[in-house]
Amino acid sequence: MHVDLPKKLYYNIGEVAKAFGVKTSLIRFWEGEFDRLKPKKNAKGNRRFTPEDIKTLKLIYRLVKEQGYTLDGAKTYLKSQKKESLNNFEIICKLESIKDQLNKIKSQI
């Protein structure tokens, strides 16, 4: 899944939900379920997601929505995950981004 977000330090929950094509309630639910997902909150309590949080959300989205893991299965995967798996996931995301760009160029020809 390629998420198209501008390069910023922080993203609000609406931007994140729109980029993933899900409702904000799902993002809040995943925040409560997964220990690795801890967005910062401002004085008003609004969630501010960092680029690292976005990477974690991409991984959770891939596991749950695309690969069909249960929430418990995804939690187990994330806990047992080594750095190699995370690096492989980042490489896959970059390749998918390149594929999307090439498809856009192809459609313009």
N, CA, C and O of each residue as an XYZ file, in Angstrom:
436
protein
N       0.837     -1.171      0.000
C       0.000      0.000      0.000
C       0.878      1.229      0.000
O       1.756      1.377      0.850
N       0.646      2.097     -0.938
C       1.387      3.348     -1.008
C       0.542      4.443     -0.377
O      -0.595      4.676     -0.787
N       1.101      5.109      0.616
C       0.404      6.190      1.305
C       1.014      7.494      0.830
O       2.222      7.710      0.934
N       0.161      8.357      0.309
C       0.637      9.614     -0.254
C       0.414     10.739      0.753
O      -0.668     11.322      0.827
N       1.462     11.033      1.528
C       1.416     12.119      2.504
C       2.553     13.089      2.218
O       3.643     12.664      1.835
N       2.316     14.385      2.397
C       3.415     15.341      2.222
C       4.457     15.151      3.325
O       4.146     14.621      4.392
N       5.669     15.575      3.071
C       6.733     15.441      4.067
C       6.531     16.515      5.135
O       6.686     17.709      4.881
N       6.176     16.050      6.345
C       5.970     16.939      7.483
C       6.508     16.257      8.730
O       6.780     15.056      8.723
N       6.661     17.024      9.795
C       7.083     16.443     11.060
C       5.940     15.719     11.759
O       6.145     14.683     12.390
N       4.730     16.273     11.642
C       3.575     15.698     12.310
C       2.366     15.713     11.380
O       2.199     16.626     10.571
N       1.525     14.686     11.508
C       0.288     14.578     10.748
C      -0.862     14.434     11.728
O      -0.724     13.765     12.753
N      -2.003     15.058     11.423
C      -3.150     14.871     12.299
C      -3.891     13.596     11.902
O      -3.638     13.027     10.840
N      -4.783     13.165     12.741
C      -5.434     11.874     12.536
C      -6.305     11.867     11.276
O      -6.461     10.826     10.638
N      -6.864     13.008     10.921
C      -7.676     13.094      9.708
C      -6.849     12.863      8.455
O      -7.278     12.159      7.541
N      -5.661     13.459      8.414
C      -4.766     13.263      7.269
C      -4.354     11.797      7.152
O      -4.320     11.232      6.059
N      -4.046     11.205      8.283
C      -3.594      9.812      8.291
C      -4.716      8.886      7.834
O      -4.497      8.005      7.003
N      -5.908      9.083      8.372
C      -7.046      8.239      8.014
C      -7.371      8.370      6.529
O      -7.665      7.376      5.866
N      -7.318      9.579      6.012
C      -7.600      9.799      4.592
C      -6.546      9.122      3.721
O      -6.879      8.527      2.697
N      -5.285      9.208      4.116
C      -4.209      8.599      3.340
C      -4.342      7.070      3.296
O      -4.029      6.449      2.280
N      -4.801      6.472      4.386
C      -4.962      5.019      4.439
C      -6.326      4.566      3.926
O      -6.534      3.374      3.699
N      -7.253      5.498      3.743
C      -8.587      5.145      3.265
C      -9.423      4.445      4.317
O     -10.238      3.579      3.999
N      -9.220      4.822      5.579
C      -9.981      4.231      6.685
C     -10.585      5.364      7.507
O     -10.293      6.538      7.279
N     -11.420      5.001      8.455
C     -12.014      6.002      9.338
C     -11.072      6.293     10.502
O     -10.241      5.463     10.868
N     -11.215      7.473     11.072
C     -10.364      7.863     12.195
C     -10.561      6.946     13.398
O      -9.638      6.741     14.187
N     -11.753      6.401     13.535
C     -12.009      5.509     14.667
C     -11.143      4.250     14.599
O     -10.750      3.715     15.635
N     -10.844      3.776     13.396
C      -9.985      2.606     13.255
C      -8.559      2.927     13.686
O      -7.900      2.102     14.319
N      -8.084      4.115     13.349
C      -6.739      4.528     13.761
C      -6.680      4.604     15.289
O      -5.721      4.130     15.898
N      -7.702      5.197     15.906
C      -7.746      5.275     17.366
C      -7.818      3.880     17.992
O      -7.189      3.624     19.018
N      -8.581      2.988     17.375
C      -8.688      1.620     17.880
C      -7.333      0.924     17.819
O      -6.914      0.296     18.791
N      -6.647      1.032     16.686
C      -5.324      0.410     16.554
C      -4.344      1.001     17.561
O      -3.476      0.294     18.074
N      -4.479      2.287     17.844
C      -3.602      2.918     18.837
C      -3.753      2.238     20.202
O      -2.768      2.046     20.915
N      -4.973      1.880     20.556
C      -5.216      1.207     21.819
C      -4.777     -0.247     21.819
O      -4.442     -0.796     22.868
N      -4.776     -0.877     20.645
C      -4.459     -2.299     20.545
C      -2.956     -2.580     20.417
O      -2.471     -3.591     20.924
N      -2.229     -1.699     19.750
C      -0.819     -1.946     19.455
C       0.070     -1.017     20.283
O      -0.046      0.206     20.214
N       0.957     -1.630     21.063
C       1.851     -0.864     21.940
C       2.842     -0.008     21.162
O       3.254      1.049     21.639
N       3.226     -0.449     19.981
C       4.220      0.292     19.196
C       3.674      1.599     18.631
O       4.447      2.473     18.240
N       2.367      1.739     18.584
C       1.739      2.922     18.002
C       1.350      3.883     19.120
O       0.318      3.707     19.768
N       2.171      4.888     19.339
C       1.922      5.885     20.385
C       2.139      7.289     19.817
O       3.223      7.851     19.970
N       1.125      7.862     19.165
C       1.297      9.217     18.650
C       1.373     10.229     19.793
O       0.832     10.012     20.877
N       2.042     11.311     19.526
C       2.125     12.382     20.514
C       0.788     13.125     20.532
O       0.052     13.116     19.546
N       0.488     13.757     21.645
C      -0.740     14.545     21.748
C      -0.382     15.957     22.163
O       0.494     16.172     23.001
N      -1.076     16.926     21.560
C      -0.826     18.319     21.932
C      -1.641     18.673     23.172
O      -2.280     17.803     23.765
N      -1.620     19.936     23.562
C      -2.304     20.367     24.789
C      -3.813     20.104     24.738
O      -4.435     19.854     25.770
N      -4.393     20.159     23.555
C      -5.823     19.908     23.405
C      -6.146     18.417     23.367
O      -7.311     18.032     23.454
N      -5.127     17.586     23.240
C      -5.349     16.146     23.168
C      -5.429     15.612     21.752
O      -5.730     14.436     21.548
N      -5.161     16.469     20.765
C      -5.178     16.027     19.375
C      -3.945     15.173     19.090
O      -2.835     15.508     19.503
N      -4.154     14.080     18.387
C      -3.055     13.180     18.060
C      -2.192     13.762     16.952
O      -2.699     14.312     15.973
N      -0.878     13.633     17.121
C       0.093     14.073     16.127
C       0.982     12.880     15.790
O       1.775     12.435     16.619
N       0.844     12.371     14.578
C       1.584     11.201     14.151
C       2.895     11.614     13.481
O       2.914     12.493     12.620
N       3.971     10.978     13.881
C       5.286     11.230     13.288
C       5.459     10.303     12.085
O       4.691      9.355     11.921
N       6.463     10.568     11.244
C       6.736      9.636     10.140
C       7.015      8.210     10.625
O       6.693      7.250      9.924
N       7.605      8.060     11.806
C       7.835      6.717     12.367
C       6.504      6.044     12.702
O       6.350      4.839     12.503
N       5.537      6.825     13.212
C       4.205      6.281     13.475
C       3.530      5.839     12.177
O       2.813      4.839     12.156
N       3.759      6.582     11.106
C       3.185      6.240      9.802
C       3.756      4.908      9.318
O       3.023      4.081      8.776
N       5.065      4.695      9.511
C       5.669      3.409      9.130
C       5.029      2.268      9.907
O       4.732      1.214      9.343
N       4.821      2.477     11.189
C       4.184      1.446     12.017
C       2.758      1.194     11.544
O       2.324      0.045     11.469
N       2.029      2.257     11.224
C       0.665      2.099     10.721
C       0.644      1.350      9.395
O      -0.243      0.529      9.163
N       1.606      1.622      8.526
C       1.681      0.902      7.254
C       1.852     -0.588      7.495
O       1.210     -1.410      6.841
N       2.717     -0.930      8.430
C       2.949     -2.332      8.741
C       1.692     -2.977      9.323
O       1.326     -4.086      8.936
N       1.038     -2.291     10.241
C      -0.199     -2.816     10.833
C      -1.269     -2.978      9.753
O      -1.964     -3.993      9.714
N      -1.400     -1.984      8.882
C      -2.389     -2.041      7.807
C      -2.115     -3.239      6.900
O      -3.031     -3.978      6.536
N      -0.844     -3.422      6.540
C      -0.475     -4.532      5.657
C      -0.815     -5.871      6.315
O      -1.383     -6.758      5.679
N      -0.465     -6.004      7.581
C      -0.705     -7.270      8.273
C      -2.196     -7.567      8.403
O      -2.641     -8.674      8.100
N      -2.966     -6.578      8.855
C      -4.373     -6.808      9.169
C      -5.255     -6.764      7.922
O      -6.069     -7.663      7.707
N      -5.102     -5.745      7.116
C      -6.013     -5.543      5.986
C      -5.607     -6.317      4.733
O      -6.467     -6.859      4.040
N      -4.309     -6.375      4.435
C      -3.879     -6.991      3.187
C      -3.522     -8.466      3.343
O      -3.827     -9.271      2.463
N      -2.883     -8.827      4.449
C      -2.462    -10.213      4.614
C      -3.430    -11.026      5.465
O      -3.261    -12.240      5.581
N      -4.429    -10.402      6.057
C      -5.480    -11.118      6.760
C      -5.127    -11.615      8.151
O      -5.764    -12.541      8.653
N      -4.126    -11.020      8.781
C      -3.793    -11.395     10.156
C      -4.921    -10.973     11.091
O      -5.595     -9.972     10.849
N      -5.119    -11.734     12.150
C      -6.007    -11.281     13.218
C      -5.239    -10.250     14.032
O      -4.025    -10.118     13.879
N      -5.933     -9.523     14.888
C      -5.238     -8.531     15.716
C      -4.219     -9.204     16.624
O      -3.113     -8.694     16.800
N      -4.583    -10.349     17.203
C      -3.635    -11.070     18.055
C      -2.445    -11.567     17.250
O      -1.310    -11.525     17.726
N      -2.695    -12.033     16.042
C      -1.608    -12.493     15.177
C      -0.681    -11.355     14.799
O       0.538    -11.524     14.770
N      -1.259    -10.191     14.507
C      -0.439     -9.029     14.156
C       0.382     -8.566     15.357
O       1.543     -8.185     15.206
N      -0.214     -8.599     16.546
C       0.522     -8.218     17.759
C       1.702     -9.164     17.984
O       2.809     -8.728     18.299
N       1.453    -10.454     17.820
C       2.514    -11.449     17.985
C       3.621    -11.225     16.964
O       4.804    -11.302     17.296
N       3.235    -10.949     15.722
C       4.219    -10.696     14.670
C       5.075     -9.486     15.016
O       6.297     -9.528     14.872
N       4.445     -8.414     15.469
C       5.183     -7.201     15.790
C       6.115     -7.406     16.987
O       7.214     -6.851     17.016
N       5.689     -8.192     17.965
C       6.539     -8.437     19.128
C       7.739     -9.301     18.774
O       8.831     -9.095     19.305
N       7.547    -10.261     17.887
C       8.631    -11.173     17.540
C       9.467    -10.659     16.370
O      10.456    -11.280     15.982
N       9.068     -9.549     15.830
C       9.716     -9.012     14.634
C      11.145     -8.566     14.918
O      11.427     -7.927     15.932
N      12.021     -8.912     14.013
C      13.408     -8.478     14.112
C      13.610     -7.283     13.194
O      12.738     -6.952     12.391
N      14.754     -6.644     13.315
C      15.057     -5.483     12.468
C      15.049     -5.857     10.998
O      14.677     -5.041     10.155
N      15.456     -7.080     10.675
C      15.492     -7.513      9.278
C      14.104     -7.447      8.654
O      13.953     -7.008      7.514
N      13.103     -7.879      9.390
C      11.739     -7.852      8.875
C      11.283     -6.424      8.622
O      10.634     -6.145      7.614
N      11.621     -5.518      9.533
C      11.249     -4.125      9.361
C      11.957     -3.529      8.143
O      11.351     -2.785      7.372
N      13.225     -3.854      7.974
C      13.960     -3.365      6.801
C      13.350     -3.909      5.519
O      13.214     -3.174      4.541
N      12.978     -5.190      5.509
C      12.338     -5.771      4.334
C      11.022     -5.072      4.037
O      10.701     -4.812      2.877
N      10.264     -4.769      5.074
C       8.990     -4.074      4.887
C       9.213     -2.690      4.283
O       8.477     -2.280      3.386
N      10.223     -1.967      4.766
C      10.512     -0.634      4.232
C      10.931     -0.719      2.770
O      10.553      0.135      1.969
N      11.706     -1.736      2.415
C      12.125     -1.918      1.024
C      10.908     -2.195      0.141
O      10.804     -1.654     -0.960
N       9.992     -3.033      0.620
C       8.779     -3.333     -0.135
C       7.955     -2.073     -0.350
O       7.419     -1.857     -1.437
N       7.852     -1.241      0.680
C       7.100      0.016      0.554
C       7.728      0.934     -0.479
O       7.023      1.557     -1.272
N       9.050      1.019     -0.473
C       9.738      1.860     -1.456
C       9.522      1.331     -2.866
O       9.293      2.114     -3.788
N       9.591      0.019     -3.050
C       9.363     -0.569     -4.361
C       7.941     -0.345     -4.847
O       7.719     -0.096     -6.032
N       6.971     -0.432     -3.932
C       5.584     -0.163     -4.308
C       5.406      1.292     -4.722
O       4.647      1.591     -5.644
N       6.099      2.189     -4.046
C       6.034      3.602     -4.398
C       6.603      3.829     -5.801
O       6.031      4.577     -6.594
N       7.709      3.191     -6.095
C       8.317      3.306     -7.425
C       7.379      2.734     -8.479
O       7.228      3.307     -9.558
N       6.747      1.602     -8.166
C       5.800      0.988     -9.100
C       4.646      1.935     -9.397
O       4.243      2.076    -10.552
N       4.110      2.588     -8.367
C       3.023      3.549     -8.563
C       3.461      4.703     -9.462
O       2.717      5.128    -10.346
N       4.665      5.202     -9.232
C       5.181      6.300    -10.053
C       5.348      5.865    -11.505
O       5.011      6.618    -12.419
N       5.861      4.665    -11.724
C       6.032      4.165    -13.084
C       4.684      3.957    -13.772
O       4.550      4.217    -14.968
N       3.692      3.492    -13.026
C       2.349      3.326    -13.619
C       1.751      4.676    -13.998
O       1.069      4.784    -15.017
N       1.999      5.710    -13.188
C       1.509      7.053    -13.525
C       2.171      7.557    -14.805
O       1.513      8.137    -15.669
N       3.476      7.332    -14.917
C       4.205      7.740    -16.123
C       3.691      6.968    -17.335
O       3.514      7.541    -18.410
N       3.454      5.691    -17.167
C       2.949      4.851    -18.257
C       1.596      5.343    -18.746
O       1.347      5.379    -19.951
N       0.720      5.724    -17.822
C      -0.602      6.191    -18.210
C      -0.561      7.547    -18.925
O      -1.480      7.882    -19.672
N       0.488      8.315    -18.701
C       0.632      9.623    -19.347
C       1.170      9.503    -20.755
O       1.046     10.432    -21.553
N       1.764      8.371    -21.064
C       2.358      8.170    -22.417
C       1.279      7.917    -23.428
O       1.571      7.726    -24.609
